[in-house]
Amino acid sequence: MADTSAANRPAPTGGHGTAPIEDLTAGHLAPSGPLLAYSADVRRHVVLIRGGDSRFDNVTDARLRVTRPR
């Protein structure tokens, strides 16, 4: 029987499971720190459509532009 002990343990508390999560402070942000703050302006919304069944010749891999609900 397979060893499932690792799968049953709680999730790690840090990035990539190696270190505890620390609070983000001003010291982490530029100019003194390595991170940059930015604001995203979303102008398009798309849905990725993948699937189908090759037995029925309806395989698709497409993007469909959608309007954001208000």
PALO-741854 format. One record per residue (C-alpha): x, y, z; residue number from 1. Coordinates in nm, 4 decimals. Layout:
! PALO-741854
<xx: X yy: Y zz: Z n: NUM>
...
END
This chain:
! PALO-741854
<xx: 0.0000 yy: 0.0000 zz: 0.0000 n: 1>
<xx: 0.1251 yy: 0.3504 zz: -0.0838 n: 2>
<xx: 0.2445 yy: 0.5865 zz: 0.1896 n: 3>
<xx: -0.0130 yy: 0.8682 zz: 0.2104 n: 4>
<xx: 0.1207 yy: 1.0351 zz: 0.5270 n: 5>
<xx: 0.2568 yy: 1.3361 zz: 0.3339 n: 6>
<xx: -0.0770 yy: 1.3908 zz: 0.1605 n: 7>
<xx: -0.2572 yy: 1.3928 zz: 0.4943 n: 8>
<xx: -0.0342 yy: 1.6541 zz: 0.6594 n: 9>
<xx: -0.1455 yy: 2.0185 zz: 0.6809 n: 10>
<xx: -0.0390 yy: 2.2431 zz: 0.3941 n: 11>
<xx: 0.2909 yy: 2.4301 zz: 0.4413 n: 12>
<xx: 0.2741 yy: 2.7844 zz: 0.5729 n: 13>
<xx: 0.5298 yy: 2.9449 zz: 0.3455 n: 14>
<xx: 0.6198 yy: 3.0134 zz: -0.0142 n: 15>
<xx: 0.7058 yy: 2.6883 zz: -0.1921 n: 16>
<xx: 0.6693 yy: 2.5088 zz: 0.1411 n: 17>
<xx: 1.0087 yy: 2.6147 zz: 0.2732 n: 18>
<xx: 0.9675 yy: 2.9185 zz: 0.4982 n: 19>
<xx: 0.7004 yy: 3.0745 zz: 0.7164 n: 20>
<xx: 0.4924 yy: 3.3452 zz: 0.5524 n: 21>
<xx: 0.6001 yy: 3.6921 zz: 0.6600 n: 22>
<xx: 0.3996 yy: 4.0109 zz: 0.6425 n: 23>
<xx: 0.4682 yy: 4.2397 zz: 0.3483 n: 24>
<xx: 0.6098 yy: 4.5711 zz: 0.4665 n: 25>
<xx: 0.7267 yy: 4.8939 zz: 0.3021 n: 26>
<xx: 1.0821 yy: 4.7566 zz: 0.3259 n: 27>
<xx: 0.9910 yy: 4.4911 zz: 0.0688 n: 28>
<xx: 0.8919 yy: 4.7530 zz: -0.1905 n: 29>
<xx: 1.1127 yy: 4.9622 zz: -0.4182 n: 30>
<xx: 1.3183 yy: 5.1723 zz: -0.3885 n: 31>
<xx: 1.4601 yy: 4.9988 zz: -0.0783 n: 32>
<xx: 1.3252 yy: 4.6489 zz: -0.1477 n: 33>
<xx: 1.3147 yy: 4.4086 zz: -0.4429 n: 34>
<xx: 0.9394 yy: 4.4271 zz: -0.5148 n: 35>
<xx: 0.7544 yy: 4.6805 zz: -0.7293 n: 36>
<xx: 0.3964 yy: 4.7892 zz: -0.6662 n: 37>
<xx: 0.1759 yy: 4.8274 zz: -0.9711 n: 38>
<xx: -0.1855 yy: 4.8649 zz: -1.0705 n: 39>
<xx: -0.3418 yy: 4.6596 zz: -1.3483 n: 40>
<xx: -0.5997 yy: 4.8104 zz: -1.5820 n: 41>
<xx: -0.8025 yy: 4.5227 zz: -1.7267 n: 42>
<xx: -0.9333 yy: 4.6129 zz: -2.0703 n: 43>
<xx: -1.0341 yy: 4.2725 zz: -2.2098 n: 44>
<xx: -1.1888 yy: 3.9614 zz: -2.0618 n: 45>
<xx: -1.1550 yy: 3.6296 zz: -2.2408 n: 46>
<xx: -1.2591 yy: 3.2737 zz: -2.1676 n: 47>
<xx: -1.0286 yy: 2.9935 zz: -2.2780 n: 48>
<xx: -1.2264 yy: 2.7094 zz: -2.4331 n: 49>
<xx: -1.0569 yy: 2.3712 zz: -2.4604 n: 50>
<xx: -1.2112 yy: 2.0333 zz: -2.5048 n: 51>
<xx: -1.4291 yy: 1.8265 zz: -2.7243 n: 52>
<xx: -1.3939 yy: 1.4714 zz: -2.8419 n: 53>
<xx: -1.1785 yy: 1.3772 zz: -3.1399 n: 54>
<xx: -1.4105 yy: 1.0828 zz: -3.2092 n: 55>
<xx: -1.6771 yy: 1.3364 zz: -3.3057 n: 56>
<xx: -1.4377 yy: 1.5840 zz: -3.4725 n: 57>
<xx: -1.5335 yy: 1.8648 zz: -3.2327 n: 58>
<xx: -1.1997 yy: 1.9363 zz: -3.0634 n: 59>
<xx: -1.1502 yy: 2.3056 zz: -2.9922 n: 60>
<xx: -0.8847 yy: 2.5331 zz: -2.8493 n: 61>
<xx: -1.0080 yy: 2.8888 zz: -2.8675 n: 62>
<xx: -1.0459 yy: 3.2150 zz: -2.6789 n: 63>
<xx: -1.3793 yy: 3.3903 zz: -2.6650 n: 64>
<xx: -1.3971 yy: 3.7574 zz: -2.5751 n: 65>
<xx: -1.6666 yy: 3.8272 zz: -2.3179 n: 66>
<xx: -1.8177 yy: 4.1367 zz: -2.1593 n: 67>
<xx: -1.7748 yy: 4.1704 zz: -1.7872 n: 68>
<xx: -2.1091 yy: 4.1544 zz: -1.6029 n: 69>
<xx: -2.1965 yy: 4.4753 zz: -1.4186 n: 70>
END
